[in-house]
Amino acid sequence: MRLAVLDYTVGNIGSLISALRRAGAEAFVSKGEGLKDADAVILPGVGTFSVASKLAAAVKEYAGSKPMLGICLGMQLFFESSEEGEGQGLSFFPGRVVRVDAERVPHIGWERTYATGACDLVEDGYYYYLHSYGVEARGASYEAAYIELRRRYVAAVCDHGRGIYGVQFHPERSGKKGLTVLRKFLSLVKS
């Protein structure tokens, strides 16, 4: 199984590639090339919305034909727009990314995460977060998990029909639970 990991050219994605290999996947870095030959596409969590949205547009045509996993910024790109900067999101889900209301921003560290039951990609537990922006939870059917800061924010999304999944936390930094999330995504890719 070959996974394309988009490289927005503004951060290090080495730890994600290593975690995917530990989970049993062959991952390669792409700046938009080779996507048609990949079994799935991952939008990683490094960079800024305005820069990443330009490259992320290359994956839009594969929605529904290739499973996708968005991590942190990658998940934010699945929404319509962001306060972080210019650029259009992929609009897979309705909503706007906003600056999080937390004790400290960026919000960094392990956070209790609550699964909603919308999909089994994420289970209740602690995951590692590093973000300044997020999507406020509204109880929508695609919201698979949430966290409680000063407000409730979406921690995971899923659309089984189109094979689109996203997590606000960093599974590559979330220990065993994070590795479980990556393995569950790989099992969805195989099915």
Steps between C-alpha positions, in 0.01 A plus 500: 500500500643836393400822673576843358586756769466855372798725566404868534878578514475686831557232763651165589281197426763241593329389823174439311677292234669295776169443681331388177778250438463368858128460429583290192469741208738602226488880491649741251521878501313684226474864398195408291660241273430126514161537666320291238729205579454524878253282688421788738601860565604660828491875559741553790485750783784737426487843338249780464154493349573748221811315377359149544167578331676556169653152497200332663282596204686228305325231708144626452445295184574180694226553761283190494748291301797491743484496879641818656625578847550859611716561807476831693536760223412222254163453671444877505546505122193276471286800605400806296739771626718612789569810706868404476540641153380527148418205283206272456461173683386184322141541629455130576327615821317828571659748735782743562821438694541751786768589754452275803390646830738331743701589808809523278527521123643309332325224690770237560487172686300191583126556506208277596311422180140377488373278218147567379441161338481646147782264397742268677822668380544676836421368846477687828836581654791740502664621178773754431396841361699789358273761342388860508192453282210259499134450414238557766292187558134532403386139545499433126478140379855509359654594838667179624668644813541824692712668768398746769710814529317818591267392222437163338708435186488227239775242561413262215274486194390223269300446185502125435319542169779710349781344704594831664638494855672765707651549846598827666759328720832355381477118493872475426564660842216334691667173599308172477164670456633700207649191338161331541336788311748459213446121492123547493535739208717243317233235555244737345731546202523123451123445514 
